[in-house]
Amino acid sequence: MYEDPQDMFCEMEEMVARLFTRMNLDGAGGEPQMFGYHVVITGGDDSRQVLEEPALSVRAGSEPVAEVHRLGDELKVIVELPGATADSVTLNVQDQNLIIDADGCMTHYHTTAYLPPVNTASMQSSFRNGVLEVTFGIFPENPEVTGT
């Protein structure tokens, strides 16, 4: 135990200072230190093809990674945009890509997400606690043929 409770906080401050010093030395090379990945979840049916996207490039801090989830007859795109506001978010669908732009405290965010065939008119979005969620309805894979 510490004789003085403040000793514990002094030790924690020293540890944080060492961590920040090490992070600054590791990041001194000038290269982006953040890399992203892309997650596509299509559900439990293995017979469906996985949604494919062109090869991803290295993403800097202002290019957040969009997660794409297929849940039943909906497609959800989820992106973290720390410091951004709902008013600053702009969504645009071009071809099979959702283009997301937003302004944060000190940075501009720009990213894209590949979309399978979706009903763009059904697009709905919500923004809470720095997380953008965009939902689309998915067109049926095998639409029923109606007879006359």
C-alpha positions, 0 to 999 in steps of 0.5 A, a space after each residue: 500500500 501507498 503511505 500517501 494516496 497521492 503516490 499512486 497518482 504520481 506513479 500513474 502520471 509517470 507511466 502515462 508520460 513514458 507511454 506518450 514519449 514512446 508513442 511520439 518516438 514510434 510515430 516520428 517516421 512520418 508514416 501513418 500509424 493507423 491501418 484499417 480493415 473491412 468487415 463484411 457479415 452476410 449471415 449464416 448461409 454459406 451458399 451466398 457469395 461474400 460481398 467483395 470490395 476492391 483492394 483496400 489501401 492504407 487508411 490514414 486517421 481521416 479515412 475511417 473504415 466502414 463496416 458492412 453488415 447484412 442482417 436479414 433483408 437489411 444492409 447496415 454500414 457503420 462508421 466511427 466519426 469521433 468529434 463529428 456532428 450529425 449536421 456535418 455528415 454528408 451521404 452520397 450513393 454513386 454506383 455501388 458505393 456509399 460516400 461518407 464525408 463529415 467534419 470533426 473537431 480538427 479533421 475532415 473524414 472521408 470514406 466509402 463503403 461498397 454496397 451490393 444491390 440495395 434500395 437506395 430510396 430506403 436509406 436511413 441514417 442515425 448518428 449517436 456518440 460519434 458513430 454513424 449507422 446507415 441502413 438500406 433495404 436489400 432487394 430480394 435475391 430471387 424475386 417471386 414471379 407473379 403469374 397472370 
